[in-house]
Amino acid sequence: MITKRGSAGNVIAATCSFFIPGLGQLTQGRLFTAAFHLILGGIMWAVSFGTLGWVIHLWSCYSAAVWRAD
């Protein structure tokens, strides 16, 4: 799916990443980035008892929202 910054596809991807970090990147076809966000999110949720997990969630949402396929 080719999307532009701020498109409906990016909004859907950002929403997906809010629930599961990396899911939005996966819907955009960015497999390595999706795996990175998912693994890092899981580690941060486990290690910091949720504090840094939210940071990864928000970073994942932002990353999905502003991604542009060039």
PyMOL Python script that loads the backbone (N, CA, C, O; Angstrom):
from pymol import cmd

cmd.read_pdbstr("""\
ATOM      1  N   MET A   1       0.841  -1.163   0.000  1.00  0.00           N
ATOM      2  CA  MET A   1       0.000   0.000   0.000  1.00  0.00           C
ATOM      3  C   MET A   1       0.894   1.236   0.000  1.00  0.00           C
ATOM      4  O   MET A   1       1.706   1.406   0.909  1.00  0.00           O
ATOM      5  N   ILE A   2       0.762   2.084  -0.983  1.00  0.00           N
ATOM      6  CA  ILE A   2       1.541   3.310  -1.049  1.00  0.00           C
ATOM      7  C   ILE A   2       0.698   4.427  -0.459  1.00  0.00           C
ATOM      8  O   ILE A   2      -0.406   4.705  -0.927  1.00  0.00           O
ATOM      9  N   THR A   3       1.231   5.060   0.570  1.00  0.00           N
ATOM     10  CA  THR A   3       0.493   6.107   1.256  1.00  0.00           C
ATOM     11  C   THR A   3       1.335   7.357   1.358  1.00  0.00           C
ATOM     12  O   THR A   3       2.563   7.307   1.303  1.00  0.00           O
ATOM     13  N   LYS A   4       0.664   8.469   1.505  1.00  0.00           N
ATOM     14  CA  LYS A   4       1.338   9.736   1.718  1.00  0.00           C
ATOM     15  C   LYS A   4       1.170  10.122   3.167  1.00  0.00           C
ATOM     16  O   LYS A   4       0.271   9.636   3.855  1.00  0.00           O
ATOM     17  N   ARG A   5       2.035  10.992   3.621  1.00  0.00           N
ATOM     18  CA  ARG A   5       1.979  11.464   4.995  1.00  0.00           C
ATOM     19  C   ARG A   5       0.607  12.077   5.279  1.00  0.00           C
ATOM     20  O   ARG A   5       0.141  12.934   4.528  1.00  0.00           O
ATOM     21  N   GLY A   6      -0.042  11.636   6.371  1.00  0.00           N
ATOM     22  CA  GLY A   6      -1.343  12.156   6.753  1.00  0.00           C
ATOM     23  C   GLY A   6      -2.506  11.492   6.048  1.00  0.00           C
ATOM     24  O   GLY A   6      -3.648  11.914   6.229  1.00  0.00           O
ATOM     25  N   SER A   7      -2.255  10.475   5.255  1.00  0.00           N
ATOM     26  CA  SER A   7      -3.344   9.811   4.534  1.00  0.00           C
ATOM     27  C   SER A   7      -4.129   8.909   5.478  1.00  0.00           C
ATOM     28  O   SER A   7      -3.701   8.648   6.603  1.00  0.00           O
ATOM     29  N   ALA A   8      -5.264   8.443   5.016  1.00  0.00           N
ATOM     30  CA  ALA A   8      -6.113   7.559   5.819  1.00  0.00           C
ATOM     31  C   ALA A   8      -5.386   6.262   6.158  1.00  0.00           C
ATOM     32  O   ALA A   8      -5.576   5.713   7.243  1.00  0.00           O
ATOM     33  N   GLY A   9      -4.559   5.768   5.243  1.00  0.00           N
ATOM     34  CA  GLY A   9      -3.795   4.555   5.506  1.00  0.00           C
ATOM     35  C   GLY A   9      -2.823   4.728   6.665  1.00  0.00           C
ATOM     36  O   GLY A   9      -2.629   3.809   7.461  1.00  0.00           O
ATOM     37  N   ASN A  10      -2.219   5.895   6.758  1.00  0.00           N
ATOM     38  CA  ASN A  10      -1.303   6.159   7.865  1.00  0.00           C
ATOM     39  C   ASN A  10      -2.047   6.327   9.182  1.00  0.00           C
ATOM     40  O   ASN A  10      -1.541   5.939  10.234  1.00  0.00           O
ATOM     41  N   VAL A  11      -3.240   6.899   9.131  1.00  0.00           N
ATOM     42  CA  VAL A  11      -4.046   7.039  10.350  1.00  0.00           C
ATOM     43  C   VAL A  11      -4.459   5.663  10.860  1.00  0.00           C
ATOM     44  O   VAL A  11      -4.426   5.409  12.064  1.00  0.00           O
ATOM     45  N   ILE A  12      -4.841   4.786   9.958  1.00  0.00           N
ATOM     46  CA  ILE A  12      -5.197   3.419  10.350  1.00  0.00           C
ATOM     47  C   ILE A  12      -3.974   2.701  10.906  1.00  0.00           C
ATOM     48  O   ILE A  12      -4.073   1.996  11.911  1.00  0.00           O
ATOM     49  N   ALA A  13      -2.832   2.872  10.268  1.00  0.00           N
ATOM     50  CA  ALA A  13      -1.598   2.242  10.745  1.00  0.00           C
ATOM     51  C   ALA A  13      -1.217   2.758  12.131  1.00  0.00           C
ATOM     52  O   ALA A  13      -0.805   1.976  12.988  1.00  0.00           O
ATOM     53  N   ALA A  14      -1.349   4.052  12.358  1.00  0.00           N
ATOM     54  CA  ALA A  14      -1.029   4.621  13.670  1.00  0.00           C
ATOM     55  C   ALA A  14      -1.975   4.091  14.744  1.00  0.00           C
ATOM     56  O   ALA A  14      -1.561   3.833  15.874  1.00  0.00           O
ATOM     57  N   THR A  15      -3.234   3.934  14.386  1.00  0.00           N
ATOM     58  CA  THR A  15      -4.201   3.376  15.331  1.00  0.00           C
ATOM     59  C   THR A  15      -3.863   1.930  15.658  1.00  0.00           C
ATOM     60  O   THR A  15      -3.956   1.521  16.815  1.00  0.00           O
ATOM     61  N   CYS A  16      -3.478   1.165  14.670  1.00  0.00           N
ATOM     62  CA  CYS A  16      -3.067  -0.231  14.901  1.00  0.00           C
ATOM     63  C   CYS A  16      -1.855  -0.281  15.819  1.00  0.00           C
ATOM     64  O   CYS A  16      -1.784  -1.132  16.705  1.00  0.00           O
ATOM     65  N   SER A  17      -0.905   0.620  15.615  1.00  0.00           N
ATOM     66  CA  SER A  17       0.299   0.641  16.442  1.00  0.00           C
ATOM     67  C   SER A  17       0.006   1.068  17.869  1.00  0.00           C
ATOM     68  O   SER A  17       0.770   0.747  18.779  1.00  0.00           O
ATOM     69  N   PHE A  18      -1.080   1.782  18.076  1.00  0.00           N
ATOM     70  CA  PHE A  18      -1.449   2.154  19.437  1.00  0.00           C
ATOM     71  C   PHE A  18      -1.822   0.919  20.253  1.00  0.00           C
ATOM     72  O   PHE A  18      -1.508   0.831  21.440  1.00  0.00           O
ATOM     73  N   PHE A  19      -2.484  -0.017  19.615  1.00  0.00           N
ATOM     74  CA  PHE A  19      -2.912  -1.218  20.332  1.00  0.00           C
ATOM     75  C   PHE A  19      -1.795  -2.249  20.447  1.00  0.00           C
ATOM     76  O   PHE A  19      -1.636  -2.869  21.498  1.00  0.00           O
ATOM     77  N   ILE A  20      -1.032  -2.436  19.399  1.00  0.00           N
ATOM     78  CA  ILE A  20       0.112  -3.360  19.417  1.00  0.00           C
ATOM     79  C   ILE A  20       1.254  -2.666  18.689  1.00  0.00           C
ATOM     80  O   ILE A  20       1.162  -2.413  17.488  1.00  0.00           O
ATOM     81  N   PRO A  21       2.342  -2.353  19.417  1.00  0.00           N
ATOM     82  CA  PRO A  21       3.443  -1.666  18.747  1.00  0.00           C
ATOM     83  C   PRO A  21       3.979  -2.502  17.588  1.00  0.00           C
ATOM     84  O   PRO A  21       4.250  -3.693  17.739  1.00  0.00           O
ATOM     85  N   GLY A  22       4.125  -1.867  16.443  1.00  0.00           N
ATOM     86  CA  GLY A  22       4.632  -2.558  15.264  1.00  0.00           C
ATOM     87  C   GLY A  22       3.554  -3.040  14.315  1.00  0.00           C
ATOM     88  O   GLY A  22       3.842  -3.336  13.155  1.00  0.00           O
ATOM     89  N   LEU A  23       2.321  -3.125  14.784  1.00  0.00           N
ATOM     90  CA  LEU A  23       1.242  -3.600  13.914  1.00  0.00           C
ATOM     91  C   LEU A  23       0.979  -2.618  12.778  1.00  0.00           C
ATOM     92  O   LEU A  23       0.680  -3.038  11.660  1.00  0.00           O
ATOM     93  N   GLY A  24       1.084  -1.345  13.040  1.00  0.00           N
ATOM     94  CA  GLY A  24       0.910  -0.342  11.991  1.00  0.00           C
ATOM     95  C   GLY A  24       1.988  -0.433  10.936  1.00  0.00           C
ATOM     96  O   GLY A  24       1.712  -0.312   9.742  1.00  0.00           O
ATOM     97  N   GLN A  25       3.219  -0.647  11.374  1.00  0.00           N
ATOM     98  CA  GLN A  25       4.315  -0.796  10.428  1.00  0.00           C
ATOM     99  C   GLN A  25       4.125  -2.064   9.598  1.00  0.00           C
ATOM    100  O   GLN A  25       4.474  -2.098   8.418  1.00  0.00           O
ATOM    101  N   LEU A  26       3.576  -3.094  10.212  1.00  0.00           N
ATOM    102  CA  LEU A  26       3.305  -4.333   9.493  1.00  0.00           C
ATOM    103  C   LEU A  26       2.241  -4.109   8.416  1.00  0.00           C
ATOM    104  O   LEU A  26       2.357  -4.658   7.320  1.00  0.00           O
ATOM    105  N   THR A  27       1.219  -3.324   8.704  1.00  0.00           N
ATOM    106  CA  THR A  27       0.191  -3.041   7.701  1.00  0.00           C
ATOM    107  C   THR A  27       0.746  -2.195   6.555  1.00  0.00           C
ATOM    108  O   THR A  27       0.206  -2.212   5.449  1.00  0.00           O
ATOM    109  N   GLN A  28       1.829  -1.454   6.822  1.00  0.00           N
ATOM    110  CA  GLN A  28       2.470  -0.661   5.783  1.00  0.00           C
ATOM    111  C   GLN A  28       3.495  -1.470   4.995  1.00  0.00           C
ATOM    112  O   GLN A  28       4.066  -0.973   4.024  1.00  0.00           O
ATOM    113  N   GLY A  29       3.730  -2.713   5.407  1.00  0.00           N
ATOM    114  CA  GLY A  29       4.663  -3.573   4.691  1.00  0.00           C
ATOM    115  C   GLY A  29       6.104  -3.432   5.134  1.00  0.00           C
ATOM    116  O   GLY A  29       7.005  -3.899   4.438  1.00  0.00           O
ATOM    117  N   ARG A  30       6.346  -2.804   6.269  1.00  0.00           N
ATOM    118  CA  ARG A  30       7.706  -2.617   6.781  1.00  0.00           C
ATOM    119  C   ARG A  30       7.986  -3.697   7.829  1.00  0.00           C
ATOM    120  O   ARG A  30       7.828  -3.464   9.028  1.00  0.00           O
ATOM    121  N   LEU A  31       8.397  -4.867   7.372  1.00  0.00           N
ATOM    122  CA  LEU A  31       8.518  -6.034   8.238  1.00  0.00           C
ATOM    123  C   LEU A  31       9.610  -5.876   9.291  1.00  0.00           C
ATOM    124  O   LEU A  31       9.376  -6.180  10.460  1.00  0.00           O
ATOM    125  N   PHE A  32      10.794  -5.408   8.906  1.00  0.00           N
ATOM    126  CA  PHE A  32      11.883  -5.264   9.867  1.00  0.00           C
ATOM    127  C   PHE A  32      11.530  -4.248  10.953  1.00  0.00           C
ATOM    128  O   PHE A  32      11.753  -4.492  12.138  1.00  0.00           O
ATOM    129  N   THR A  33      10.983  -3.120  10.540  1.00  0.00           N
ATOM    130  CA  THR A  33      10.604  -2.084  11.505  1.00  0.00           C
ATOM    131  C   THR A  33       9.498  -2.584  12.429  1.00  0.00           C
ATOM    132  O   THR A  33       9.503  -2.294  13.625  1.00  0.00           O
ATOM    133  N   ALA A  34       8.550  -3.337  11.871  1.00  0.00           N
ATOM    134  CA  ALA A  34       7.467  -3.889  12.687  1.00  0.00           C
ATOM    135  C   ALA A  34       8.011  -4.834  13.744  1.00  0.00           C
ATOM    136  O   ALA A  34       7.604  -4.772  14.903  1.00  0.00           O
ATOM    137  N   ALA A  35       8.925  -5.706  13.353  1.00  0.00           N
ATOM    138  CA  ALA A  35       9.518  -6.647  14.310  1.00  0.00           C
ATOM    139  C   ALA A  35      10.310  -5.894  15.380  1.00  0.00           C
ATOM    140  O   ALA A  35      10.262  -6.252  16.557  1.00  0.00           O
ATOM    141  N   PHE A  36      11.030  -4.864  14.975  1.00  0.00           N
ATOM    142  CA  PHE A  36      11.814  -4.068  15.918  1.00  0.00           C
ATOM    143  C   PHE A  36      10.907  -3.412  16.957  1.00  0.00           C
ATOM    144  O   PHE A  36      11.190  -3.482  18.153  1.00  0.00           O
ATOM    145  N   HIS A  37       9.824  -2.778  16.518  1.00  0.00           N
ATOM    146  CA  HIS A  37       8.906  -2.118  17.437  1.00  0.00           C
ATOM    147  C   HIS A  37       8.235  -3.125  18.361  1.00  0.00           C
ATOM    148  O   HIS A  37       8.083  -2.863  19.555  1.00  0.00           O
ATOM    149  N   LEU A  38       7.836  -4.262  17.829  1.00  0.00           N
ATOM    150  CA  LEU A  38       7.165  -5.277  18.632  1.00  0.00           C
ATOM    151  C   LEU A  38       8.099  -5.836  19.708  1.00  0.00           C
ATOM    152  O   LEU A  38       7.714  -5.947  20.872  1.00  0.00           O
ATOM    153  N   ILE A  39       9.308  -6.182  19.322  1.00  0.00           N
ATOM    154  CA  ILE A  39      10.262  -6.743  20.278  1.00  0.00           C
ATOM    155  C   ILE A  39      10.673  -5.705  21.319  1.00  0.00           C
ATOM    156  O   ILE A  39      10.702  -5.996  22.515  1.00  0.00           O
ATOM    157  N   LEU A  40      10.989  -4.498  20.863  1.00  0.00           N
ATOM    158  CA  LEU A  40      11.383  -3.443  21.791  1.00  0.00           C
ATOM    159  C   LEU A  40      10.236  -3.083  22.735  1.00  0.00           C
ATOM    160  O   LEU A  40      10.451  -2.853  23.925  1.00  0.00           O
ATOM    161  N   GLY A  41       9.028  -3.036  22.199  1.00  0.00           N
ATOM    162  CA  GLY A  41       7.870  -2.754  23.045  1.00  0.00           C
ATOM    163  C   GLY A  41       7.674  -3.818  24.109  1.00  0.00           C
ATOM    164  O   GLY A  41       7.409  -3.493  25.267  1.00  0.00           O
ATOM    165  N   GLY A  42       7.799  -5.076  23.738  1.00  0.00           N
ATOM    166  CA  GLY A  42       7.663  -6.161  24.710  1.00  0.00           C
ATOM    167  C   GLY A  42       8.718  -6.101  25.790  1.00  0.00           C
ATOM    168  O   GLY A  42       8.430  -6.317  26.967  1.00  0.00           O
ATOM    169  N   ILE A  43       9.944  -5.807  25.387  1.00  0.00           N
ATOM    170  CA  ILE A  43      11.029  -5.700  26.368  1.00  0.00           C
ATOM    171  C   ILE A  43      10.776  -4.539  27.325  1.00  0.00           C
ATOM    172  O   ILE A  43      10.934  -4.677  28.538  1.00  0.00           O
ATOM    173  N   MET A  44      10.384  -3.397  26.771  1.00  0.00           N
ATOM    174  CA  MET A  44      10.163  -2.222  27.619  1.00  0.00           C
ATOM    175  C   MET A  44       8.976  -2.396  28.560  1.00  0.00           C
ATOM    176  O   MET A  44       9.018  -1.922  29.695  1.00  0.00           O
ATOM    177  N   TRP A  45       7.932  -3.060  28.115  1.00  0.00           N
ATOM    178  CA  TRP A  45       6.797  -3.321  29.001  1.00  0.00           C
ATOM    179  C   TRP A  45       7.218  -4.242  30.137  1.00  0.00           C
ATOM    180  O   TRP A  45       6.808  -4.045  31.280  1.00  0.00           O
ATOM    181  N   ALA A  46       8.034  -5.246  29.830  1.00  0.00           N
ATOM    182  CA  ALA A  46       8.442  -6.214  30.845  1.00  0.00           C
ATOM    183  C   ALA A  46       9.459  -5.631  31.821  1.00  0.00           C
ATOM    184  O   ALA A  46       9.362  -5.858  33.026  1.00  0.00           O
ATOM    185  N   VAL A  47      10.427  -4.885  31.310  1.00  0.00           N
ATOM    186  CA  VAL A  47      11.519  -4.398  32.149  1.00  0.00           C
ATOM    187  C   VAL A  47      11.087  -3.232  33.030  1.00  0.00           C
ATOM    188  O   VAL A  47      11.445  -3.179  34.207  1.00  0.00           O
ATOM    189  N   SER A  48      10.320  -2.299  32.471  1.00  0.00           N
ATOM    190  CA  SER A  48      10.016  -1.069  33.207  1.00  0.00           C
ATOM    191  C   SER A  48       8.634  -1.079  33.837  1.00  0.00           C
ATOM    192  O   SER A  48       8.167  -0.050  34.326  1.00  0.00           O
ATOM    193  N   PHE A  49       7.985  -2.216  33.832  1.00  0.00           N
ATOM    194  CA  PHE A  49       6.640  -2.347  34.405  1.00  0.00           C
ATOM    195  C   PHE A  49       5.662  -1.357  33.796  1.00  0.00           C
ATOM    196  O   PHE A  49       4.779  -0.852  34.490  1.00  0.00           O
ATOM    197  N   GLY A  50       5.808  -1.076  32.517  1.00  0.00           N
ATOM    198  CA  GLY A  50       4.850  -0.271  31.781  1.00  0.00           C
ATOM    199  C   GLY A  50       5.242   1.158  31.499  1.00  0.00           C
ATOM    200  O   GLY A  50       4.705   1.771  30.576  1.00  0.00           O
ATOM    201  N   THR A  51       6.159   1.705  32.265  1.00  0.00           N
ATOM    202  CA  THR A  51       6.501   3.117  32.088  1.00  0.00           C
ATOM    203  C   THR A  51       7.077   3.387  30.706  1.00  0.00           C
ATOM    204  O   THR A  51       6.572   4.244  29.981  1.00  0.00           O
ATOM    205  N   LEU A  52       8.127   2.667  30.335  1.00  0.00           N
ATOM    206  CA  LEU A  52       8.739   2.889  29.039  1.00  0.00           C
ATOM    207  C   LEU A  52       7.961   2.207  27.910  1.00  0.00           C
ATOM    208  O   LEU A  52       8.175   2.505  26.735  1.00  0.00           O
ATOM    209  N   GLY A  53       7.074   1.305  28.269  1.00  0.00           N
ATOM    210  CA  GLY A  53       6.231   0.672  27.264  1.00  0.00           C
ATOM    211  C   GLY A  53       5.363   1.683  26.538  1.00  0.00           C
ATOM    212  O   GLY A  53       5.147   1.574  25.331  1.00  0.00           O
ATOM    213  N   TRP A  54       4.867   2.667  27.274  1.00  0.00           N
ATOM    214  CA  TRP A  54       4.050   3.712  26.652  1.00  0.00           C
ATOM    215  C   TRP A  54       4.866   4.562  25.698  1.00  0.00           C
ATOM    216  O   TRP A  54       4.360   5.009  24.669  1.00  0.00           O
ATOM    217  N   VAL A  55       6.119   4.785  26.033  1.00  0.00           N
ATOM    218  CA  VAL A  55       6.993   5.563  25.146  1.00  0.00           C
ATOM    219  C   VAL A  55       7.135   4.846  23.806  1.00  0.00           C
ATOM    220  O   VAL A  55       7.059   5.480  22.753  1.00  0.00           O
ATOM    221  N   ILE A  56       7.340   3.538  23.838  1.00  0.00           N
ATOM    222  CA  ILE A  56       7.474   2.755  22.613  1.00  0.00           C
ATOM    223  C   ILE A  56       6.154   2.757  21.846  1.00  0.00           C
ATOM    224  O   ILE A  56       6.155   2.858  20.619  1.00  0.00           O
ATOM    225  N   HIS A  57       5.029   2.645  22.553  1.00  0.00           N
ATOM    226  CA  HIS A  57       3.732   2.695  21.884  1.00  0.00           C
ATOM    227  C   HIS A  57       3.565   4.012  21.127  1.00  0.00           C
ATOM    228  O   HIS A  57       3.186   4.015  19.956  1.00  0.00           O
ATOM    229  N   LEU A  58       3.847   5.122  21.793  1.00  0.00           N
ATOM    230  CA  LEU A  58       3.682   6.427  21.151  1.00  0.00           C
ATOM    231  C   LEU A  58       4.664   6.622  20.007  1.00  0.00           C
ATOM    232  O   LEU A  58       4.309   7.198  18.979  1.00  0.00           O
ATOM    233  N   TRP A  59       5.898   6.150  20.173  1.00  0.00           N
ATOM    234  CA  TRP A  59       6.891   6.231  19.096  1.00  0.00           C
ATOM    235  C   TRP A  59       6.442   5.406  17.902  1.00  0.00           C
ATOM    236  O   TRP A  59       6.613   5.822  16.756  1.00  0.00           O
ATOM    237  N   SER A  60       5.874   4.247  18.162  1.00  0.00           N
ATOM    238  CA  SER A  60       5.386   3.386  17.092  1.00  0.00           C
ATOM    239  C   SER A  60       4.223   4.056  16.347  1.00  0.00           C
ATOM    240  O   SER A  60       4.152   3.999  15.120  1.00  0.00           O
ATOM    241  N   CYS A  61       3.327   4.683  17.089  1.00  0.00           N
ATOM    242  CA  CYS A  61       2.207   5.408  16.466  1.00  0.00           C
ATOM    243  C   CYS A  61       2.712   6.551  15.601  1.00  0.00           C
ATOM    244  O   CYS A  61       2.262   6.727  14.469  1.00  0.00           O
ATOM    245  N   TYR A  62       3.640   7.321  16.133  1.00  0.00           N
ATOM    246  CA  TYR A  62       4.187   8.446  15.389  1.00  0.00           C
ATOM    247  C   TYR A  62       4.903   7.981  14.129  1.00  0.00           C
ATOM    248  O   TYR A  62       4.745   8.569  13.059  1.00  0.00           O
ATOM    249  N   SER A  63       5.691   6.923  14.267  1.00  0.00           N
ATOM    250  CA  SER A  63       6.427   6.386  13.134  1.00  0.00           C
ATOM    251  C   SER A  63       5.481   5.939  12.013  1.00  0.00           C
ATOM    252  O   SER A  63       5.757   6.166  10.835  1.00  0.00           O
ATOM    253  N   ALA A  64       4.378   5.311  12.383  1.00  0.00           N
ATOM    254  CA  ALA A  64       3.406   4.863  11.384  1.00  0.00           C
ATOM    255  C   ALA A  64       2.661   6.038  10.756  1.00  0.00           C
ATOM    256  O   ALA A  64       2.316   6.005   9.575  1.00  0.00           O
ATOM    257  N   ALA A  65       2.414   7.085  11.564  1.00  0.00           N
ATOM    258  CA  ALA A  65       1.632   8.216  11.073  1.00  0.00           C
ATOM    259  C   ALA A  65       2.398   9.066  10.071  1.00  0.00           C
ATOM    260  O   ALA A  65       1.804   9.591   9.129  1.00  0.00           O
ATOM    261  N   VAL A  66       3.689   9.210  10.256  1.00  0.00           N
ATOM    262  CA  VAL A  66       4.445  10.130   9.396  1.00  0.00           C
ATOM    263  C   VAL A  66       5.214   9.430   8.285  1.00  0.00           C
ATOM    264  O   VAL A  66       5.887  10.094   7.496  1.00  0.00           O
ATOM    265  N   TRP A  67       5.130   8.117   8.205  1.00  0.00           N
ATOM    266  CA  TRP A  67       5.866   7.375   7.169  1.00  0.00           C
ATOM    267  C   TRP A  67       5.364   7.731   5.787  1.00  0.00           C
ATOM    268  O   TRP A  67       4.164   7.882   5.559  1.00  0.00           O
ATOM    269  N   ARG A  68       6.295   7.860   4.882  1.00  0.00           N
ATOM    270  CA  ARG A  68       5.962   8.159   3.484  1.00  0.00           C
ATOM    271  C   ARG A  68       6.668   7.186   2.583  1.00  0.00           C
ATOM    272  O   ARG A  68       7.881   7.003   2.685  1.00  0.00           O
ATOM    273  N   ALA A  69       5.929   6.568   1.712  1.00  0.00           N
ATOM    274  CA  ALA A  69       6.520   5.656   0.731  1.00  0.00           C
ATOM    275  C   ALA A  69       7.024   6.475  -0.440  1.00  0.00           C
ATOM    276  O   ALA A  69       6.240   7.082  -1.171  1.00  0.00           O
ATOM    277  N   ASP A  70       8.320   6.489  -0.611  1.00  0.00           N
ATOM    278  CA  ASP A  70       8.891   7.264  -1.717  1.00  0.00           C
ATOM    279  C   ASP A  70       9.337   6.365  -2.831  1.00  0.00           C
ATOM    280  O   ASP A  70       9.843   6.844  -3.846  1.00  0.00           O
TER     281      ASP A  70
END
""", "prot")
cmd.dss("prot")
cmd.show_as("cartoon", "prot")
cmd.util.cbc("prot")
cmd.orient("prot")
